[in-house]
Structure formats: C-alpha cells, structure tokens
Amino acid sequence: MTVPIFSEEVQKGNTPEVLFWVGCAGSFDLRAQSITKAFAEILNKVGISYAVLGSEEMCTGDPARRAGNEFQFQMLAYQNIQILNQYNIKKIITTCPHCFNTLKNEYPDLGGNYDVMHHTTFLNELMESGKIQLKEDHPFANKLVTYHDSCYLGRNNNIYEAPRSLILALRAELVEMKNCKKNGRCCGAGGAQMFKEEEKGDIRVNAERSKEAIDSAAEIITSACPFCNTMLTDGVKLHSKEDDVQILDIAEMIIQSMK
C-alpha cells in the first residue's frame, strides 16, 4: 500500500491537510501495524489528504514521562515540536490514546499547539457525514461486541461515545462490561507499565480486565488503543479463549466493513 510521507509531499509542492501520527506501537509492534494499515487504508479510500512523518517521527515521550524521566520526555518532545512546526502542521490524528493525550494536553506547555484528534472521533465524523460507505453483508452485523475504554481516551479525555457510535453504526450489538466508561478498568499497560517488570499481586491486571470482557459473552472485544489490544489479547490467551473471542481495533472492523 502507498502511504504518503510528509517531507516528500512538501518537496512535490503539496500540503497535506492531516498528519497521521503513527506512534511507536503502530510503527514497530507487529500486531499494532495491522491497525496502522487499517486506518491508512480508510484514509486512502475516503480520499483524505494526509501524510506521515516516517523516519522523522520520534516517540512522543509519554512512557519516559510516566516512568519519571522528565529530561528524556522534554528532549523527545522538543525534537517532535521542531519538526511539526517546521512543516506548519495544524491537524494531527493518531490511533494511539497515549500519543493523543501527550500531543493534545502536554505539548502545548512546550510550544506545540495543534488540533489533535483520536482516530475514533475522526472516523465517527466520517461515518456521520456519509463518507464511510458500508457493505450490506459486512462481517460484524448483529455480532455481540464489547468495547474496552482506554484510560487515556476515556477517563483522561472523556471520549466515550465516538467509539460506541461506530460500533452501533456497524449494526453490531453493543454489550457493556461490568466496569465501563468512567468506571472502566485499566488494561495494565498504562503509566509505562508496558515496559517494566510486573509487581507482585494476586492476579494480573490484564487477566482481570479480560475476564470481564469474556464474561460479557461478546464474540468480539474491541479497543481503540494498540497497548490495550496487546494486553487484552494476552489476557484472553491466559483464559484459553483465543479461539472463541476476537480482539480488534475499531479501525480494523471498519475497513473490513467498507465497500
């Protein structure tokens, strides 16, 4: 597939309207790469003028700041802000709530002011405007689907309805977990926990959350965060339910359903 690179587009004299911020997980994690590809395919299909930074994109610094390395965070942030301002980028869309939260809420303090959207919000706008056209016989109609609220999307930024609206637009039956929305439980990866050894306890956080999802009787667990996707996938495997339950990002569900 063809994904435009911002620097190359600028050299051609083009100015993409949107920067697709891929993030570390979406770039390097094999599972998350399929989410990146799904979202890029949607953008291509609906004709959005976009580009990615490619090798010029650095980590936002979110894990470094959460782990207490403020110096590392600011070094990464300043490098990114320099690149973003150099291209005069105004609008950023990302499939990662961690990147979304950092770019939207923390970069302005360092001189990086952008219109930042999470991909569920953007996709919901495309759906409501009719730009996303669905097949009649797509695979998710009438399927039982539960949605896991990412902490950085839900509690941190109050984005609860856009992903649920997308699930309903797919004509799926939404079943909520026992703990959802502002009471939703963490997947276990936030706060840089993804990158450190787990602490002693009675049960893993992702095992507990995955059990709630399995107990909802949903056929599909959907999330809107590559880290949550990884943790839920591992949790479902811990319960030996990987043959019964699918774990998908909302972008993956949409691209499979589009005409």
Buried (B, 14 or more C-beta within 10 A) or exposed (E): EEBBBBBEBBEEEEBBEBBBBBBBBBBEBEBBBBBBBBBBBBBBBBEBEBBBBBEBBBBBBBBBBBBEBEEBBBBBBBBBBEBBEEBEBEBBBBBBBBBBBBBBEBBEEBEBBBEBBBBBBBBBEBBEEEBBEBEEEBEBBEBEBBBBBBBBBBBBBEBBEBBBBBBBBBBBBBBBBEBBBEEBBBBBBBBBBBEEEEEEEEEBBBBBBBBBBBEBEBBBBBBBBBBBBBBBBBBBBBBEBEEEBBBBBBBBBBBBBBE
